[in-house]
């Protein structure tokens, strides 16, 4: 194991250990743990799971991309009102993007794509601001994968487009602050327009790290990743024909409970 792998394993183990301690201190005697793309794709993912079990006694379930999407959709379905008509939901994570088609009764179809914001930043955005060549490569990759996923769905028209998890929530916070000069009081059911998404994307693409950190509402932990996440959301809105995005504040953590 190289030093960078060892450092990542050590950091991950420390996070799990702290969370287990916090849960036990709160009086919880049952802890459910799932691992997603970061663990299921890495070569030593099994070793990490074994180490977590040895050090904390916690049994971690590694979920497939399809199962991850199912769990996320459970949370969305129980948090955002849906109709009988198909809704398209998206979760932009660090390693993967989950696309889910469903209605208030069931999940109809789902895809897990390797378009997570950290993955895209590492692969395409070697400097900030990025070059035109980097931007073209990023846009092409995002478009090809999103279009292929949408083409694979039997459903072609969607009643609405819903986004969940931290990337979309932070984008909504930035947009709301810019529109109203007030913090977003509630993430769930907040809406943002394609026009607003495009405006923030343009600012992020031309900004230095220092300038991004000065943007009101932008989470400093997402200074490198909010831009590629915004590109994914903007292209999905365009390709699906939706000019409004509905926010959901529940995701895989809540889905595991459901």
SVG drawing of the C-alpha trace seen along z (x, -y; Angstrom):
<svg xmlns="http://www.w3.org/2000/svg" viewBox="-51 -41 55 49">
<polyline fill="none" stroke="black" stroke-width="0.4" points="0.0,0.0 1.5,-3.4 1.7,-6.3 -1.3,-8.1 -3.4,-5.0 -2.4,-4.5 -3.2,-8.1 -6.6,-7.8 -7.3,-4.6 -6.1,-6.2 -8.4,-9.3 -11.3,-7.1 -10.9,-4.9 -10.6,-7.8 -13.8,-9.3 -15.7,-6.0 -14.2,-5.6 -15.4,-9.1 -18.9,-8.5 -19.2,-5.2 -18.1,-6.9 -20.6,-9.8 -23.5,-7.3 -22.7,-5.3 -22.5,-8.4 -25.9,-9.3 -27.3,-6.0 -27.7,-4.2 -27.0,-0.5 -27.6,0.3 -25.5,-1.4 -26.1,-0.7 -23.1,-1.5 -23.0,-1.5 -20.1,-2.3 -20.6,-3.7 -18.4,-4.4 -15.2,-5.4 -15.0,-2.0 -16.6,0.2 -14.2,-0.9 -10.9,-1.1 -8.7,2.0 -8.2,2.2 -11.8,1.5 -12.2,5.0 -9.2,4.5 -10.6,1.2 -13.9,2.8 -12.1,5.6 -10.0,3.0 -13.2,1.0 -14.7,4.2 -11.6,5.1 -11.1,1.6 -14.7,0.6 -16.7,3.8 -18.8,2.2 -20.0,4.3 -20.1,2.1 -22.2,3.1 -20.8,2.1 -23.7,1.2 -23.8,1.3 -24.6,-1.8 -28.1,-0.5 -28.7,0.2 -27.3,-3.3 -29.8,-4.8 -32.7,-2.7 -31.8,-3.9 -31.6,-7.5 -34.9,-7.3 -36.6,-6.0 -35.5,-9.1 -36.6,-11.4 -40.0,-9.7 -40.7,-10.2 -39.6,-13.8 -40.9,-15.4 -44.5,-15.2 -44.8,-13.2 -47.6,-12.3 -48.4,-9.2 -46.2,-10.7 -42.5,-9.9 -40.1,-12.2 -36.3,-12.3 -34.1,-12.6 -30.4,-13.1 -27.8,-12.8 -24.4,-14.3 -21.9,-12.8 -18.1,-12.8 -17.5,-9.6 -20.7,-9.0 -24.0,-10.4 -27.2,-8.5 -30.1,-9.1 -33.5,-7.8 -36.8,-7.7 -39.9,-7.0 -43.2,-8.2 -44.9,-8.2 -45.5,-4.4 -42.1,-3.0 -38.7,-3.4 -39.0,-2.7 -35.4,-2.9 -32.0,-4.0 -28.4,-4.5 -25.2,-5.1 -22.6,-7.1 -19.0,-7.9 -19.6,-11.6 -19.0,-12.5 -17.7,-16.0 -14.4,-14.9 -13.8,-12.4 -14.5,-15.1 -12.3,-17.7 -9.4,-15.2 -9.7,-14.0 -10.4,-17.2 -9.7,-20.3 -6.0,-20.4 -5.9,-24.1 -8.2,-26.9 -9.6,-28.6 -9.6,-25.7 -8.4,-26.1 -10.8,-25.9 -9.5,-22.5 -10.3,-21.2 -13.8,-22.7 -14.5,-21.1 -13.3,-17.7 -15.4,-18.0 -18.5,-19.1 -18.2,-16.3 -17.8,-13.6 -20.7,-14.8 -22.9,-15.2 -22.1,-11.7 -22.8,-9.9 -25.9,-11.8 -27.4,-11.4 -26.7,-7.7 -28.4,-7.2 -31.4,-9.2 -31.7,-7.4 -31.6,-4.0 -34.7,-5.0 -38.1,-3.9 -39.5,-7.1 -38.6,-10.2 -40.7,-12.9 -40.6,-13.8 -43.1,-15.6 -40.2,-17.3 -36.5,-17.2 -35.4,-16.7 -31.8,-17.1 -30.5,-15.9 -27.4,-15.8 -24.8,-18.4 -23.6,-19.6 -27.1,-20.6 -27.9,-22.1 -24.9,-24.3 -25.6,-25.5 -29.1,-26.4 -27.7,-28.3 -25.4,-30.3 -28.2,-31.1 -30.7,-32.1 -28.2,-34.4 -27.5,-36.1 -31.2,-36.5 -32.4,-37.6 -29.4,-38.5 -30.7,-36.2 -29.8,-32.6 -31.9,-29.8 -34.2,-28.9 -35.1,-25.4 -33.4,-23.3 -36.3,-20.8 -38.7,-21.9 -36.6,-25.0 -36.3,-25.6 -33.6,-27.0 -33.9,-28.0 -31.7,-26.9 -30.9,-30.6 -29.6,-30.9 -27.5,-27.7 -25.9,-29.0 -25.0,-32.3 -23.3,-30.6 -21.5,-28.2 -20.1,-31.0 -18.8,-32.8 -17.2,-29.6 -15.5,-28.7 -13.7,-32.0 -12.9,-32.4 -9.7,-31.7 -9.8,-29.7 -9.6,-32.9 -12.5,-34.4 -14.6,-31.3 -14.0,-31.4 -15.4,-35.0 -18.7,-33.9 -21.4,-34.2 -22.7,-30.9 -20.1,-28.7 -19.0,-25.9 -15.2,-26.1 -15.0,-22.3 -16.6,-22.4 -14.4,-25.1 -12.9,-22.6 -16.0,-20.5 -19.1,-22.8 -18.1,-23.8 -18.1,-20.3 -21.2,-19.5 -22.9,-22.5 -21.9,-21.5 -23.6,-18.1 -26.8,-19.7 -26.9,-22.2 -26.4,-19.6 -29.0,-17.4 -31.5,-20.2 -30.8,-21.0 -30.9,-17.4 -34.1,-16.6 -35.9,-19.7 -36.4,-21.1 -35.8,-24.7 -36.4,-24.3 -34.7,-22.1 -36.5,-21.1 -34.3,-20.5 -34.6,-17.6 -32.7,-17.5 -32.9,-13.7 -30.6,-11.2 -28.9,-7.8 -28.6,-8.1 -32.4,-8.5 -33.0,-6.0 -31.1,-3.3 -33.6,-3.9 -36.7,-3.7"/>
</svg>
